[in-house]
C-alpha cells in the first residue's frame, strides 16, 4: 500500500502531531508499506504542492493528521482519504464560528474519521451524524523517549533536592499554561522548595508573550523554548511531577510520554485527560488552580506516593497504549476506507 501522510506545518510549532505522523510512517514502512510525508517542513522550508505530490506519488490512501490544519486541503480529493481528529478539532475548531463549518465538512467527506478514544467517537457522532458508521478508534501509542539528553537541572543550576514541576506543550490559550503561573509562589508560601519549567513552541505569539511577561514576575518559574525530542526524555526524568493545564485534549502526547517513563502526572480534569488518567490510581486530575496547587503540594510532601503513581501509570500505559495495537487499528481503518 502507498500511503501519503499529511502533517501540520511548520513542524517546529506542531511537534506532537509531527511525532505521531513520523511514528505512523516508521511503523507502516516496517510492515512493508510505502510512505511519504507531506507538509513536514520547518518555517521557511521549501513549500511543496499537494496536487503535485498526489500526481507524482499516486498514493492508495491519504491520511491527514488534524482536520483544520491538514484535512481542509483534502476537500475534493479523489483519492480515498482519512482524517485523524486532534483535541483542538474536537473541542475548539469544530464549534468555532470561523472554522466549525469547514471542520465539520472535513468530517463529513472523509472516508474514515480516526479518533483516539470512545468518548471522542461519541462526541463526533453527536455533532456530525453523517459520520456515524465511519469512525475508527485508534488509541495513540505511548512511546518511551530516549533519556540520555542534556540534564536540565545541571544546565539550569536546579538543585537535586528541589521539587521540579515540568509543564510541557505548545504555548497557546487552549493549553492553559497561565493557570500555573502562580503555582510556585503559592507552594513556596506553604514552605515547599519548588521550581517550575514551562517548555514548548510559541503557537500563539500574543499569548506566549503575555505568559512570559507574567512568569518573569514569578521567582522560580522559567519559560524555555522548544526542547527537541533528544532532550525531552531527560527533561521528563528530571521532573518530580509533570503538569497538564489544558482546557481540552484529545490524547495529550506529553502525558503519554511522561507516563510511559514512569513520571507522576497531574492534569486538568477534561475529557481527553480522563481517558488517559484514572484519578488517584494512575495520576491526579484537578478542576481548578486551587486543587492543582493542593495536589502538587501533596506529592511534594509524600514522595513515596508520587513514586507509586509513576509506577502505576507506566504499567497502565504499557498495557493500554502499545505501538503494535496502534498500527493494527490504523491499518484496519485504511482497509475500511
C-alpha positions as CSV (number, residue, x, y, z in Angstrom):
1,X,0.0,0.0,0.0
2,X,1.2,3.5,-0.8
3,X,0.3,6.0,2.0
4,X,0.6,9.8,1.9
5,X,0.7,11.2,5.4
6,X,-0.2,14.9,5.9
7,X,1.2,16.6,8.9
8,X,0.6,20.1,10.3
9,X,3.4,22.5,9.5
10,X,5.7,24.2,10.3
11,X,6.8,21.2,12.2
12,X,8.7,23.1,14.9
13,X,5.3,24.5,16.0
14,X,3.4,21.2,15.9
15,X,6.0,18.7,17.2
16,X,3.3,16.4,18.8
17,X,1.5,16.0,15.5
18,X,4.7,15.5,13.6
19,X,5.9,12.9,16.1
20,X,2.7,10.9,15.6
21,X,2.9,11.1,11.8
22,X,6.6,10.1,11.9
23,X,5.7,7.1,14.1
24,X,2.9,6.1,11.7
25,X,5.4,6.3,8.8
26,X,8.0,4.2,10.5
27,X,5.5,1.5,11.6
28,X,3.9,1.3,8.2
29,X,7.3,1.0,6.5
30,X,8.3,-1.7,8.8
31,X,5.3,-3.7,7.7
32,X,6.2,-3.2,4.0
33,X,4.1,-0.2,3.0
34,X,5.5,2.7,1.1
35,X,5.0,6.1,2.8
36,X,5.7,9.7,2.2
37,X,5.0,12.7,4.5
38,X,3.6,15.9,3.1
39,X,3.9,19.2,5.0
40,X,6.9,18.2,7.1
41,X,8.9,21.4,6.6
42,X,10.1,23.9,9.2
43,X,9.3,27.5,8.8
44,X,10.9,28.9,5.6
45,X,11.4,25.4,4.2
46,X,10.6,24.5,0.6
47,X,6.9,24.5,0.1
48,X,5.6,21.5,-1.8
49,X,2.4,21.3,-3.9
50,X,-0.1,18.8,-2.5
51,X,-1.6,18.4,-6.0
52,X,1.9,17.8,-7.5
53,X,2.7,15.3,-4.7
54,X,-0.5,13.4,-5.3
55,X,0.2,13.2,-9.0
56,X,3.8,12.1,-8.6
57,X,3.4,9.6,-5.7
58,X,-0.1,8.3,-6.6
59,X,-1.0,7.1,-3.1
60,X,-3.6,4.4,-2.5
61,X,-4.8,6.4,0.5
62,X,-4.1,9.8,2.1
63,X,-4.1,10.3,5.8
64,X,-4.4,13.9,7.2
65,X,-3.4,14.5,10.8
66,X,-5.6,17.3,12.2
67,X,-8.8,18.3,10.4
68,X,-8.3,22.0,10.4
69,X,-4.6,22.2,9.7
70,X,-4.4,19.4,7.2
71,X,-7.8,17.9,6.4
72,X,-9.3,21.0,4.8
73,X,-6.8,20.7,1.9
74,X,-8.2,17.3,1.0
75,X,-11.8,18.5,0.4
76,X,-12.4,17.5,-3.2
77,X,-9.6,14.9,-3.2
78,X,-10.5,11.9,-5.4
79,X,-8.1,9.5,-3.7
80,X,-9.5,7.7,-0.7
81,X,-8.6,9.7,2.4
82,X,-8.9,9.6,6.2
83,X,-8.5,12.2,8.9
84,X,-7.3,12.0,12.5
85,X,-9.0,14.5,14.7
86,X,-6.9,16.4,17.2
87,X,-8.1,17.5,20.6
88,X,-8.4,21.1,19.3
89,X,-10.5,19.8,16.3
90,X,-12.9,18.1,18.8
91,X,-13.2,20.7,21.5
92,X,-12.5,24.0,19.8
93,X,-12.3,24.2,16.0
94,X,-15.5,22.1,15.4
95,X,-17.6,24.5,17.4
96,X,-15.8,27.8,16.5
97,X,-17.8,30.2,14.2
98,X,-14.9,30.8,11.8
99,X,-13.7,27.2,11.5
100,X,-16.6,24.9,12.5
101,X,-18.3,24.6,9.2
102,X,-15.1,23.6,7.4
103,X,-14.0,21.1,10.1
104,X,-17.5,19.5,10.0
105,X,-17.3,19.3,6.2
106,X,-13.9,17.5,6.5
107,X,-15.5,15.0,8.9
108,X,-18.5,14.5,6.6
109,X,-16.4,13.9,3.4
110,X,-13.6,11.8,4.9
111,X,-13.8,8.1,4.0
112,X,-12.9,7.3,7.6
113,X,-12.6,9.5,10.7
114,X,-9.9,8.5,13.3
115,X,-10.2,9.4,17.0
116,X,-8.1,8.4,20.0
117,X,-10.9,7.1,22.3
118,X,-14.5,6.1,22.6
119,X,-15.5,9.3,24.2
120,X,-14.2,11.3,21.2
121,X,-16.1,8.9,18.9
122,X,-19.3,9.6,20.8
123,X,-18.7,13.4,20.6
124,X,-18.2,13.2,16.8
125,X,-21.3,11.2,16.3
126,X,-23.3,13.7,18.3
127,X,-22.1,16.7,16.4
128,X,-21.8,15.2,12.9
129,X,-24.5,12.5,12.4
130,X,-23.2,11.9,8.9
131,X,-20.0,10.4,10.4
132,X,-21.9,7.6,12.2
133,X,-20.5,4.2,10.9
134,X,-17.2,5.6,9.6
135,X,-15.4,6.4,12.9
136,X,-12.4,4.3,14.0
137,X,-10.9,4.4,17.4
138,X,-7.1,4.4,17.1
139,X,-5.5,4.7,20.5
140,X,-2.3,6.6,20.5
141,X,0.8,4.7,21.4
142,X,2.9,5.7,24.4
143,X,6.4,5.7,23.2
144,X,9.4,5.7,25.5
145,X,11.7,8.6,24.6
146,X,15.5,8.3,25.0
147,X,16.6,9.7,28.3
148,X,20.3,10.4,27.6
149,X,19.9,14.0,26.6
150,X,21.1,17.2,28.4
151,X,20.3,17.3,32.1
152,X,18.0,20.3,32.7
153,X,18.8,20.5,36.4
154,X,22.5,20.7,35.8
155,X,22.3,23.1,32.9
156,X,19.9,25.4,34.7
157,X,21.5,25.1,38.2
158,X,18.5,23.5,39.8
159,X,19.5,21.5,43.0
160,X,18.6,17.8,43.0
161,X,16.7,18.1,46.3
162,X,14.4,20.9,44.9
163,X,11.0,19.6,43.7
164,X,10.7,20.3,40.0
165,X,7.4,20.7,38.2
166,X,7.6,20.4,34.4
167,X,4.8,21.8,32.2
168,X,5.5,20.8,28.5
169,X,3.4,21.6,25.4
170,X,2.6,24.1,22.8
171,X,2.1,27.6,24.1
172,X,-1.4,28.7,23.1
173,X,-4.6,29.7,25.0
174,X,-6.2,26.2,24.9
175,X,-3.2,24.7,26.7
176,X,-3.8,27.0,29.7
177,X,-0.3,27.5,30.9
178,X,-1.3,30.8,32.6
179,X,-3.3,28.7,35.1
180,X,0.0,27.6,36.6
181,X,1.9,30.9,36.8
182,X,1.2,31.5,40.5
183,X,1.7,27.8,41.4
184,X,5.3,28.2,42.7
185,X,4.5,31.3,44.7
186,X,1.6,29.6,46.4
187,X,3.7,26.4,47.2
188,X,6.7,28.4,48.4
189,X,4.3,30.3,50.8
190,X,3.4,26.9,52.2
191,X,7.0,26.1,52.8
192,X,7.7,23.9,49.7
193,X,11.1,24.1,47.9
194,X,9.6,24.1,44.4
195,X,10.6,25.3,40.9
196,X,8.7,25.1,37.6
197,X,9.8,24.9,34.0
198,X,7.4,25.6,31.1
199,X,8.6,24.5,27.7
200,X,7.1,24.4,24.3
201,X,6.8,26.1,20.9
202,X,5.1,29.5,20.7
203,X,1.9,28.6,18.8
204,X,0.2,31.9,19.6
205,X,2.6,34.8,19.7
206,X,0.4,37.2,21.7
207,X,-0.4,34.5,24.4
208,X,3.2,33.4,24.6
209,X,4.4,37.0,25.1
210,X,1.9,37.6,27.9
211,X,2.8,34.2,29.5
212,X,6.5,35.2,29.5
213,X,5.7,38.6,31.0
214,X,3.7,37.0,33.8
215,X,6.3,34.4,34.5
216,X,9.1,36.9,34.6
217,X,7.3,38.4,37.7
218,X,7.3,35.0,39.5
219,X,10.5,33.8,41.1
220,X,11.1,30.1,40.5
221,X,9.3,29.9,37.2
222,X,11.2,29.6,33.9
223,X,9.8,29.5,30.3
224,X,12.1,27.7,27.9
225,X,11.9,27.4,24.1
226,X,11.0,24.1,22.4
227,X,13.1,21.1,23.6
228,X,13.8,18.7,20.8
229,X,12.9,15.0,21.1
230,X,16.5,14.2,22.1
231,X,16.2,16.4,25.2
232,X,12.5,15.7,26.2
233,X,13.1,12.3,27.7
234,X,15.8,13.6,30.0
235,X,13.6,16.6,30.9
236,X,10.8,14.3,32.0
237,X,13.2,12.2,34.1
238,X,14.4,15.4,35.8
239,X,10.9,16.3,36.8
240,X,9.3,15.3,40.1
241,X,5.8,15.8,38.6
242,X,4.6,16.5,35.0
243,X,1.8,19.0,34.8
244,X,-1.0,19.4,32.2
245,X,-3.2,22.5,32.4
246,X,-5.2,22.2,29.2
247,X,-8.8,23.3,28.8
248,X,-9.3,20.5,26.3
249,X,-7.3,17.5,25.0
250,X,-7.6,14.5,22.7
251,X,-4.8,12.2,23.8
252,X,-2.0,14.5,25.0
253,X,1.4,13.3,23.8
254,X,3.1,14.9,26.8
255,X,1.0,12.8,29.2
256,X,1.7,9.6,27.2
257,X,5.4,10.4,27.0
258,X,5.7,11.2,30.7
259,X,3.6,8.3,31.8
260,X,5.5,5.6,29.9
261,X,8.6,6.9,31.6
262,X,7.0,6.5,35.0
263,X,6.7,10.2,35.9
264,X,3.8,11.2,38.2
265,X,1.2,13.3,36.2
266,X,-1.2,15.9,37.5
267,X,-3.6,17.0,34.8
268,X,-6.7,19.1,34.2
269,X,-9.9,17.2,34.5
270,X,-11.1,17.4,30.9
271,X,-12.5,14.5,28.7
272,X,-9.3,13.6,26.9
273,X,-7.2,13.5,30.0
274,X,-9.8,11.4,31.8
275,X,-9.4,8.8,29.1
276,X,-5.7,8.6,29.9
277,X,-5.6,9.0,33.7
278,X,-7.6,7.2,36.4
279,X,-7.8,9.8,39.3
280,X,-5.9,8.8,42.4
281,X,-4.9,5.4,40.8
282,X,-2.6,6.3,37.9
283,X,-2.4,10.1,38.3
284,X,-4.3,13.1,39.7
285,X,-6.9,15.3,38.0
286,X,-7.8,18.8,39.1
287,X,-10.8,21.1,38.5
288,X,-9.2,24.5,39.3
289,X,-6.0,26.2,40.2
290,X,-6.5,25.7,44.0
291,X,-7.0,22.0,43.6
292,X,-3.9,21.8,41.3
293,X,-1.8,23.5,43.9
294,X,-3.0,21.2,46.7
295,X,-2.2,18.1,44.6
296,X,1.3,19.3,43.8
297,X,1.9,20.1,47.4
298,X,0.6,16.6,48.4
299,X,3.1,14.9,46.1
300,X,5.8,17.2,47.4
301,X,5.1,16.1,50.9
302,X,4.7,12.4,50.1
303,X,7.4,11.4,47.6
304,X,6.6,7.7,48.0
305,X,3.0,8.3,46.9
306,X,4.4,10.2,43.9
307,X,6.7,7.3,43.1
308,X,3.8,4.9,43.3
309,X,1.7,6.9,40.9
310,X,4.6,6.9,38.5
311,X,4.9,3.1,38.6
312,X,1.2,2.6,38.1
313,X,0.8,4.9,35.2
314,X,3.8,3.3,33.4
315,X,2.3,-0.2,33.9
316,X,-1.1,1.1,32.8
317,X,0.2,2.7,29.6
318,X,2.4,-0.3,28.7
319,X,-0.8,-2.4,28.8
320,X,-3.2,0.1,27.0
321,X,-1.1,2.1,24.6
322,X,1.0,-0.4,22.7
323,X,2.6,0.6,19.3
324,X,1.6,-2.7,17.7
325,X,-2.1,-2.1,18.6
326,X,-2.0,1.4,17.3
327,X,-0.6,0.3,13.9
328,X,-3.1,-2.6,13.6
329,X,-6.1,-0.4,14.3
330,X,-4.6,2.2,11.8
331,X,-4.4,-0.4,9.1
332,X,-7.9,-1.6,9.7
333,X,-9.1,2.0,9.2
334,X,-7.2,2.2,6.0
335,X,-8.8,-1.1,4.8
336,X,-12.3,0.2,5.6
337,X,-11.6,3.4,3.6
